[in-house]
Amino acid sequence: MPRTAPTIPLRNGLELPALGMGTWPMDDAQTADAVATAVAAGYRLFDTAENYGNEAGVGEGIRRSGIARSEVVFTTKFNKRWHSREGVREAFSASAQRLGTEYVDLLMVHWPNPDQDQFVEAVQGIADLLAEGMVRGIGVSNFKPAHLQRLADAGVLPDLNQIQVDPRHIRQSSRQANSRLGIVTESWSPLGRDGGLLKDPSVTALAAKYERTPGQIVLRWHVQQGLVPIPKASSRAHLEENLAVFDFALEEAEIADLSALDTGEDGILDSDSFGH
């Protein structure tokens, strides 16, 4: 049996695997192959989005793998055109059909789009579906502390906030806001976006010390702090490598050293002005 990731309990009871597979920017065919391979390697969490155009590939990969639907967790995200309570219902139906599933484990607002000012209604729409048993958790993505406070004021909080996080972008204020509100932080682009992080001497020195790859060192930095990374991979070897980070631990000083690589908000998409 392949080794699977431990799980983290979310606010509404969903047990979320502590590491998952990202699928952007793969197309449907690539995604189906990669997901089927990932299931065999032990993955149980798969992240997609309406905007990625590969939800059907995720569903096909799961069916091809032969695993029971109840054994895997789907997270998907919808665009700003659906930011209303009824719009969210339409977005859910379309995503569920593409995924080939009757329910979605974690449905997420992809970007807050505050200029449109309908993200509170969008989260309320997911809460409606949660009450009906159509989703198992409420998610948001790229929400800043101020956006989360709007949700808190409206009495509707998500289980999870998916944001860009890596040792060069530690996002301390966002992570602290998530934690204060009982929201789990999921890390997109957890290995950095340009490959440079994995060549940093701070990372490569730890890789040599622990006889691990630089990617495993960075992913361990995430999971050891309670972050849920979703690195994209497609080959069996790469998928297995990313998942094999639960049998060693970094020292607290080493976690701090990696966090010291932080460059602030440089390179972070501003969700007050960017979104789809």
C-alpha positions as CSV (number, residue, x, y, z in Angstrom):
1,M,0.0,0.0,0.0
2,P,1.3,3.5,-0.8
3,R,2.0,5.8,2.1
4,T,-0.6,8.6,2.4
5,A,-0.3,12.0,4.1
6,P,-1.7,12.5,7.6
7,T,-4.8,14.7,7.8
8,I,-5.8,18.0,9.3
9,P,-9.3,18.6,10.7
10,L,-11.1,21.6,9.3
11,R,-13.8,23.7,11.0
12,N,-16.7,21.9,9.5
13,G,-15.3,18.4,10.1
14,L,-13.6,17.6,6.8
15,E,-10.3,15.7,7.3
16,L,-8.0,17.4,4.8
17,P,-4.8,15.6,3.7
18,A,-1.8,17.6,4.9
19,L,-0.3,17.6,1.4
20,G,-2.0,17.5,-2.0
21,M,-1.4,17.7,-5.7
22,G,-1.8,20.9,-7.7
23,T,-2.9,20.7,-11.3
24,W,-2.3,24.1,-12.8
25,P,-1.4,24.5,-15.7
26,M,-2.0,21.0,-17.0
27,D,-4.8,20.3,-19.6
28,D,-7.4,17.6,-19.2
29,A,-5.4,14.8,-20.7
30,Q,-2.2,15.6,-18.8
31,T,-4.3,16.0,-15.6
32,A,-6.0,12.7,-16.0
33,D,-2.7,10.8,-16.4
34,A,-1.1,12.7,-13.5
35,V,-4.1,12.2,-11.1
36,A,-4.3,8.4,-11.8
37,T,-0.5,8.2,-11.2
38,A,-0.8,10.3,-8.0
39,V,-3.6,8.1,-6.5
40,A,-1.3,5.1,-7.0
41,A,1.5,7.0,-5.3
42,G,-0.7,7.7,-2.2
43,Y,-2.2,11.1,-2.9
44,R,-5.7,11.8,-1.7
45,L,-6.1,15.6,-2.1
46,F,-6.5,17.1,-5.6
47,D,-6.7,20.8,-6.3
48,T,-8.3,22.3,-9.4
49,A,-10.4,25.3,-10.5
50,E,-12.9,26.4,-13.1
51,N,-10.2,28.7,-14.4
52,Y,-7.7,25.9,-14.9
53,G,-9.9,24.2,-17.5
54,N,-8.9,20.7,-16.2
55,E,-11.7,19.7,-13.7
56,A,-12.8,17.0,-16.2
57,G,-9.3,15.6,-16.2
58,V,-9.2,15.4,-12.4
59,G,-12.5,13.4,-12.4
60,E,-11.3,11.2,-15.2
61,G,-8.0,10.5,-13.4
62,I,-9.9,9.4,-10.2
63,R,-12.2,7.1,-12.2
64,R,-9.3,5.6,-14.1
65,S,-7.5,5.0,-10.8
66,G,-10.3,2.8,-9.5
67,I,-10.3,4.4,-6.0
68,A,-13.6,5.1,-4.2
69,R,-14.8,8.6,-4.5
70,S,-15.1,8.7,-0.7
71,E,-11.4,8.2,-0.3
72,V,-10.3,11.4,-2.1
73,V,-10.8,15.1,-1.5
74,F,-11.6,17.5,-4.4
75,T,-11.0,21.2,-4.0
76,T,-12.1,23.5,-6.8
77,K,-12.5,27.2,-7.2
78,F,-15.0,29.4,-9.2
79,N,-14.6,32.8,-10.9
80,K,-16.1,36.2,-10.1
81,R,-19.0,35.9,-12.5
82,W,-20.6,33.5,-10.0
83,H,-20.3,35.8,-6.9
84,S,-23.9,35.7,-5.7
85,R,-25.7,33.1,-3.7
86,E,-27.5,31.7,-6.7
87,G,-24.5,32.1,-8.9
88,V,-22.5,29.9,-6.6
89,R,-25.1,27.2,-6.9
90,E,-24.6,27.3,-10.7
91,A,-20.9,27.2,-10.3
92,F,-21.1,24.2,-8.1
93,S,-23.4,22.3,-10.5
94,A,-21.0,23.0,-13.4
95,S,-17.9,22.0,-11.5
96,A,-19.5,18.9,-10.1
97,Q,-20.6,17.8,-13.6
98,R,-17.1,18.4,-15.0
99,L,-15.6,16.5,-12.1
100,G,-18.2,13.7,-12.4
101,T,-19.1,13.9,-8.7
102,E,-22.3,14.5,-6.8
103,Y,-20.6,16.6,-4.1
104,V,-17.4,18.7,-3.8
105,D,-15.4,18.4,-0.7
106,L,-14.1,22.0,-0.6
107,L,-15.6,24.6,-2.9
108,M,-13.7,27.9,-3.0
109,V,-13.9,31.5,-4.0
110,H,-10.9,31.8,-6.3
111,W,-10.3,35.6,-5.9
112,P,-12.1,38.1,-3.7
113,N,-12.4,40.8,-6.4
114,P,-13.3,43.5,-3.9
115,D,-14.0,46.0,-6.7
116,Q,-17.0,43.9,-7.5
117,D,-17.8,43.6,-3.8
118,Q,-19.8,40.4,-3.8
119,F,-17.3,38.0,-2.2
120,V,-19.4,37.9,1.1
121,E,-22.4,36.7,-0.9
122,A,-20.2,34.2,-2.7
123,V,-19.1,32.6,0.6
124,Q,-22.7,32.7,1.9
125,G,-23.6,30.8,-1.2
126,I,-21.0,28.1,-0.4
127,A,-22.4,28.0,3.2
128,D,-25.9,27.3,1.7
129,L,-24.5,24.3,-0.2
130,L,-22.7,23.1,3.0
131,A,-26.0,23.1,4.9
132,E,-27.5,21.0,2.1
133,G,-24.7,18.5,2.1
134,M,-23.5,19.4,-1.4
135,V,-20.1,20.5,-0.2
136,R,-18.2,19.4,2.9
137,G,-16.3,22.6,3.5
138,I,-16.1,26.3,2.7
139,G,-12.9,27.7,1.0
140,V,-11.5,31.0,-0.2
141,S,-8.3,31.7,-2.1
142,N,-6.1,34.8,-2.1
143,F,-8.1,36.5,0.7
144,K,-6.3,39.2,2.7
145,P,-6.9,39.8,6.4
146,A,-9.3,42.6,5.6
147,H,-11.4,40.4,3.3
148,L,-11.5,37.7,6.0
149,Q,-12.7,40.3,8.5
150,R,-15.6,41.2,6.3
151,L,-16.6,37.6,6.3
152,A,-16.2,37.4,10.1
153,D,-18.4,40.5,10.5
154,A,-21.0,38.8,8.3
155,G,-20.9,35.7,10.5
156,V,-19.6,33.3,7.8
157,L,-16.0,32.0,8.0
158,P,-14.2,29.6,5.6
159,D,-12.5,26.4,6.7
160,L,-9.4,27.2,4.5
161,N,-7.7,30.1,2.7
162,Q,-5.4,29.1,-0.2
163,I,-2.7,31.7,-0.6
164,Q,0.7,32.0,-2.3
165,V,3.3,30.9,0.4
166,D,6.9,29.8,0.2
167,P,10.0,30.6,2.3
168,R,10.6,33.7,0.2
169,H,7.0,34.8,0.7
170,I,6.1,33.7,4.2
171,R,2.9,35.8,4.3
172,Q,3.1,36.2,8.1
173,S,0.2,38.7,8.5
174,S,-2.1,36.6,6.3
175,R,-1.2,33.4,8.1
176,Q,-1.7,35.0,11.5
177,A,-5.1,36.3,10.4
178,N,-6.0,32.8,9.2
179,S,-4.9,31.2,12.4
180,R,-6.7,33.8,14.6
181,L,-9.9,33.0,12.8
182,G,-9.5,29.2,12.9
183,I,-8.8,29.0,9.2
184,V,-6.2,26.5,7.8
185,T,-3.7,28.0,5.3
186,E,-3.1,26.1,2.1
187,S,0.0,27.0,0.1
188,W,-0.1,27.5,-3.7
189,S,3.2,27.5,-5.6
190,P,4.8,26.1,-2.4
191,L,8.1,25.6,-4.1
192,G,8.4,29.1,-5.5
193,R,7.5,30.2,-9.0
194,D,10.9,30.5,-10.8
195,G,13.0,27.6,-9.5
196,G,15.4,29.9,-7.7
197,L,14.3,29.0,-4.2
198,L,15.4,25.4,-4.7
199,K,18.9,26.5,-5.6
200,D,19.2,28.8,-2.6
201,P,22.2,27.8,-0.4
202,S,20.0,27.8,2.7
203,V,17.9,25.1,1.1
204,T,20.6,23.1,-0.6
205,A,22.7,22.9,2.6
206,L,19.7,21.4,4.5
207,A,19.1,19.0,1.6
208,A,22.7,17.7,1.9
209,K,22.4,17.5,5.7
210,Y,19.2,15.4,5.6
211,E,20.0,13.6,2.4
212,R,16.8,14.9,0.9
213,T,16.0,16.9,-2.2
214,P,15.7,20.7,-2.0
215,G,12.0,20.3,-2.8
216,Q,11.5,18.0,0.1
217,I,13.2,20.5,2.4
218,V,10.9,23.3,1.3
219,L,7.8,21.1,1.6
220,R,8.8,20.0,5.1
221,W,9.0,23.7,6.0
222,H,5.4,24.0,5.0
223,V,3.9,20.9,6.7
224,Q,5.9,21.3,9.9
225,Q,4.2,24.7,10.4
226,G,0.7,23.3,9.7
227,L,0.5,24.7,6.2
228,V,-1.0,22.4,3.5
229,P,1.2,22.6,0.3
230,I,-0.3,21.5,-3.1
231,P,2.8,21.2,-5.4
232,K,2.1,20.4,-9.0
233,A,3.8,17.2,-10.3
234,S,3.1,14.6,-13.0
235,S,5.7,11.9,-13.0
236,R,5.5,9.0,-10.5
237,A,9.1,9.8,-9.2
238,H,8.3,13.5,-8.6
239,L,5.0,12.7,-7.0
240,E,6.5,10.2,-4.6
241,E,9.3,12.6,-3.8
242,N,6.9,15.4,-2.9
243,L,4.8,13.1,-0.7
244,A,7.8,11.7,1.2
245,V,8.2,14.5,3.7
246,F,6.5,13.1,6.8
247,D,9.3,10.9,8.1
248,F,11.8,13.6,9.1
249,A,11.8,16.9,10.8
250,L,13.7,20.2,10.6
251,E,15.0,21.9,13.7
252,E,13.1,25.0,14.8
253,A,16.2,27.1,14.0
254,E,16.3,25.7,10.5
255,I,12.6,26.6,10.0
256,A,13.5,30.1,11.1
257,D,16.5,30.3,8.8
258,L,14.3,29.3,5.8
259,S,11.7,31.9,6.9
260,A,14.4,34.5,7.0
261,L,14.6,34.2,3.2
262,D,11.3,36.3,3.1
263,T,11.3,39.1,0.6
264,G,8.0,40.6,1.7
265,E,5.2,41.1,-0.8
266,D,7.5,41.3,-3.8
267,G,6.2,38.9,-6.4
268,I,2.8,38.4,-4.7
269,L,-0.3,39.1,-6.9
270,D,-2.3,41.8,-5.2
271,S,-5.8,40.4,-4.7
272,D,-7.2,43.9,-4.2
273,S,-6.5,44.6,-7.9
274,F,-6.1,41.1,-9.6
275,G,-8.7,38.4,-9.9
276,H,-10.9,36.5,-12.3
